[in-house]
Amino acid sequence: MKPIYKRILLKLSGEGLMGGKNFGMSAEVIKNLAEQIKAVHDAGVEVCVVVGGGNIFRGAKEASAGMNRTVADQVGMLATVMNALYIQNALEAAGTPARVLSGLSIPQVCETYMYRRALRHLEKGRVIIFAAGTGNPYFTTDTGAALRASEMQCDVLLKATQVDGVYDADPRKDKRAKKYEAVSYDEVIRRQLGVMDMTAVSLAQENNIPIVVFSQHAPDALAQAVSGKGSFTIIKKEV
């Protein structure tokens, strides 16, 4: 492994933690992700993680079904805290120091996010797992990932998905879907490509943080992405 990035933010979806389940977490999937993060961390890369909560609860979906949106998003944020704690435990079991920092104040469970505290954890060689998104309703964990990547001055935002990049259509439904090797922020926004919400893409663009979209399923997927290898799409300023 020859990392081309010094500090990364890895965005994990809640759905990506389920494995073959219809709900909740797969211990096997999370163990594999922890081992991948450990390998990259041991190679000298500073690692930040943001995880979604869609495997447990999706605030926007529940809001569309009639639930108060603010309450629904708060429940969704708590779901991300549960996922973050599970990942922290898996990392520690693998021998990698990790801390969960939450956008919501839950002191009995994890630390509350503070910018300087987060930097201190990175300086001490710990993996940081950012939970509860931005701590505010109406903002997705994608936006939370772009925000934390900006605050931590990460070199790249790595988005692990179920497919190996950005396509002009859903490749799981359309066999003619075309994959982009590289695409600009502007085109993602203009064509509403849907890889991340547009607020997240705009924030990454404003702070000139490239977004690398890759599949999490290969055993060394993260190491490949950090080394600029494998199959992925990069979203950046100019193509």
C-alpha positions as CSV (number, residue, x, y, z in Angstrom):
1,M,0.0,0.0,0.0
2,K,1.3,3.4,-1.0
3,P,-1.2,6.0,0.2
4,I,-1.5,9.2,-1.8
5,Y,-3.5,10.9,0.9
6,K,-2.4,11.9,4.4
7,R,-5.7,12.6,6.1
8,I,-9.0,11.1,4.8
9,L,-12.7,11.1,5.7
10,L,-14.4,7.8,5.0
11,K,-18.2,8.1,4.6
12,L,-20.0,4.8,5.3
13,S,-23.7,4.3,4.6
14,G,-25.9,2.7,7.2
15,E,-27.2,0.3,4.6
16,G,-23.7,-0.8,3.9
17,L,-23.4,-2.2,7.5
18,M,-26.3,-4.7,7.0
19,G,-24.7,-7.3,4.9
20,G,-27.4,-9.7,3.9
21,K,-29.8,-8.6,6.6
22,N,-32.9,-6.4,6.1
23,F,-32.2,-4.4,9.3
24,G,-29.5,-3.7,11.8
25,M,-25.8,-4.5,11.6
26,S,-23.8,-7.4,10.3
27,A,-20.9,-8.2,12.7
28,E,-19.0,-9.8,9.8
29,V,-19.3,-6.7,7.6
30,I,-18.3,-4.3,10.5
31,K,-15.3,-6.5,11.4
32,N,-14.2,-6.4,7.8
33,L,-14.6,-2.6,7.6
34,A,-12.6,-2.3,10.9
35,E,-9.8,-4.4,9.5
36,Q,-9.7,-2.3,6.3
37,I,-9.6,0.9,8.4
38,K,-6.9,-0.6,10.6
39,A,-4.7,-1.4,7.6
40,V,-4.9,2.1,6.2
41,H,-4.3,3.6,9.7
42,D,-1.3,1.4,10.3
43,A,0.1,2.7,6.9
44,G,0.2,6.1,8.4
45,V,-3.0,7.6,7.2
46,E,-5.0,9.8,9.6
47,V,-8.6,8.5,9.4
48,C,-11.9,10.2,10.1
49,V,-15.2,8.3,9.6
50,V,-18.8,9.4,9.2
51,V,-21.5,6.7,9.3
52,G,-25.1,6.9,8.3
53,G,-28.1,5.4,10.1
54,G,-30.3,4.0,7.3
55,N,-29.9,0.4,8.5
56,I,-31.9,1.4,11.6
57,F,-34.0,4.4,10.8
58,R,-34.3,6.9,7.9
59,G,-35.6,10.3,9.1
60,A,-36.6,11.6,5.6
61,K,-38.6,8.5,4.8
62,E,-40.5,8.5,8.1
63,A,-41.1,12.3,7.7
64,S,-42.7,11.6,4.3
65,A,-44.9,9.1,6.0
66,G,-46.3,11.8,8.3
67,M,-43.8,11.9,11.2
68,N,-42.6,15.4,12.3
69,R,-39.4,15.9,10.3
70,T,-37.3,17.4,13.1
71,V,-38.2,14.5,15.4
72,A,-37.6,12.0,12.6
73,D,-34.1,13.4,11.9
74,Q,-33.3,13.4,15.6
75,V,-34.1,9.7,15.8
76,G,-32.0,9.1,12.7
77,M,-29.1,10.9,14.3
78,L,-29.3,8.6,17.3
79,A,-29.2,5.7,14.9
80,T,-25.8,6.9,13.6
81,V,-24.5,7.0,17.2
82,M,-25.4,3.3,17.6
83,N,-23.5,2.5,14.4
84,A,-20.5,4.6,15.4
85,L,-20.3,2.9,18.8
86,Y,-20.4,-0.5,17.1
87,I,-17.6,0.5,14.7
88,Q,-15.5,1.9,17.5
89,N,-15.8,-1.3,19.4
90,A,-14.7,-3.3,16.3
91,L,-11.7,-1.0,15.8
92,E,-10.6,-1.4,19.4
93,A,-11.0,-5.2,19.2
94,A,-8.7,-5.0,16.2
95,G,-6.1,-3.0,18.2
96,T,-6.8,0.4,16.7
97,P,-7.6,3.3,19.1
98,A,-10.8,5.1,18.2
99,R,-13.1,7.8,19.6
100,V,-16.7,8.6,18.8
101,L,-17.5,12.4,18.6
102,S,-21.2,13.2,18.4
103,G,-22.9,16.2,17.0
104,L,-25.5,15.7,19.8
105,S,-24.4,15.9,23.4
106,I,-24.6,12.4,24.9
107,P,-21.8,12.5,27.5
108,Q,-22.6,9.1,29.1
109,V,-22.1,7.4,25.8
110,C,-19.5,9.3,23.8
111,E,-17.7,12.6,23.5
112,T,-19.4,15.7,22.2
113,Y,-17.8,17.1,19.0
114,M,-15.4,19.9,19.5
115,Y,-13.1,21.0,16.7
116,R,-9.9,21.2,18.8
117,R,-10.6,18.0,20.6
118,A,-11.0,16.2,17.3
119,L,-7.7,17.5,16.1
120,R,-6.1,16.4,19.3
121,H,-7.3,12.8,18.8
122,L,-5.8,12.8,15.3
123,E,-2.5,14.0,16.7
124,K,-2.6,11.1,19.2
125,G,-3.1,8.7,16.3
126,R,-6.7,7.8,17.0
127,V,-9.4,7.1,14.4
128,I,-12.2,9.6,14.8
129,I,-15.8,8.4,14.2
130,F,-18.1,11.4,13.8
131,A,-21.7,10.6,14.8
132,A,-25.1,12.3,14.7
133,G,-24.4,14.1,11.4
134,T,-24.1,17.9,11.9
135,G,-26.3,17.7,15.0
136,N,-29.1,19.5,13.2
137,P,-32.2,18.2,11.5
138,Y,-32.7,18.6,7.7
139,F,-29.0,17.9,7.0
140,T,-28.0,14.5,5.8
141,T,-25.0,12.5,6.9
142,D,-23.5,13.2,3.5
143,T,-23.5,16.9,4.3
144,G,-22.1,16.0,7.8
145,A,-19.3,14.2,6.1
146,A,-18.5,17.1,3.8
147,L,-18.6,19.5,6.8
148,R,-16.3,17.4,9.0
149,A,-13.9,16.8,6.1
150,S,-13.8,20.5,5.6
151,E,-13.2,21.2,9.3
152,M,-10.5,18.6,9.6
153,Q,-8.9,19.8,6.4
154,C,-9.0,16.3,5.0
155,D,-7.2,15.6,1.7
156,V,-10.2,13.6,0.3
157,L,-13.7,12.4,1.1
158,L,-14.0,8.7,0.4
159,K,-17.6,7.5,-0.1
160,A,-18.0,3.8,0.2
161,T,-21.1,2.6,-1.7
162,Q,-22.6,-0.6,-3.1
163,V,-21.3,0.2,-6.6
164,D,-17.8,1.0,-7.9
165,G,-18.3,4.6,-8.8
166,V,-20.7,7.2,-10.2
167,Y,-22.9,6.3,-13.2
168,D,-25.3,8.2,-15.4
169,A,-28.0,5.8,-14.3
170,D,-28.4,3.1,-11.6
171,P,-26.2,0.2,-12.9
172,R,-28.2,-2.2,-10.8
173,K,-31.3,-1.4,-12.9
174,D,-29.9,-0.3,-16.2
175,K,-27.2,-2.4,-17.9
176,R,-26.4,0.5,-20.3
177,A,-25.5,2.8,-17.5
178,K,-22.2,4.6,-18.2
179,K,-19.6,4.9,-15.4
180,Y,-17.6,8.1,-15.0
181,E,-13.9,7.8,-14.3
182,A,-13.8,11.4,-13.3
183,V,-16.5,14.1,-13.1
184,S,-16.7,17.7,-12.0
185,Y,-18.6,19.0,-9.1
186,D,-20.6,21.2,-11.5
187,E,-21.7,18.3,-13.6
188,V,-22.8,16.2,-10.6
189,I,-24.9,19.2,-9.5
190,R,-26.2,20.0,-13.0
191,R,-27.1,16.5,-13.8
192,Q,-28.3,15.7,-10.3
193,L,-26.4,12.4,-10.4
194,G,-27.4,11.5,-6.9
195,V,-24.2,10.1,-5.5
196,M,-24.5,12.5,-2.6
197,D,-26.9,15.2,-1.8
198,M,-26.2,18.5,-3.5
199,T,-25.5,20.4,-0.3
200,A,-22.6,18.0,0.4
201,V,-21.2,18.3,-3.1
202,S,-21.4,22.1,-3.0
203,L,-19.6,22.1,0.3
204,A,-16.9,19.8,-0.9
205,Q,-16.5,22.0,-4.0
206,E,-16.3,25.2,-2.0
207,N,-13.4,23.7,0.0
208,N,-11.8,21.9,-2.9
209,I,-12.1,18.5,-1.4
210,P,-12.2,15.7,-4.0
211,I,-14.8,13.0,-3.5
212,V,-13.8,9.4,-4.4
213,V,-16.7,7.0,-4.8
214,F,-15.9,3.3,-4.6
215,S,-17.4,0.0,-3.7
216,Q,-16.8,-1.2,-0.2
217,H,-17.2,-4.9,-1.0
218,A,-13.6,-5.8,-2.1
219,P,-11.5,-7.0,0.8
220,D,-8.9,-4.3,0.2
221,A,-11.3,-1.7,-1.2
222,L,-10.3,1.1,1.2
223,A,-6.5,0.5,0.7
224,Q,-7.0,0.6,-3.0
225,A,-8.9,3.8,-2.9
226,V,-6.4,5.5,-0.6
227,S,-3.6,4.4,-3.0
228,G,-5.5,5.8,-6.0
229,K,-5.9,2.3,-7.4
230,G,-8.9,0.0,-8.1
231,S,-12.2,1.0,-9.6
232,F,-13.7,4.3,-8.6
233,T,-14.9,7.7,-9.7
234,I,-13.3,10.9,-8.6
235,I,-15.4,14.1,-8.3
236,K,-13.2,17.2,-8.5
237,K,-13.0,20.7,-9.7
238,E,-11.8,20.2,-13.2
239,V,-11.8,17.0,-15.3
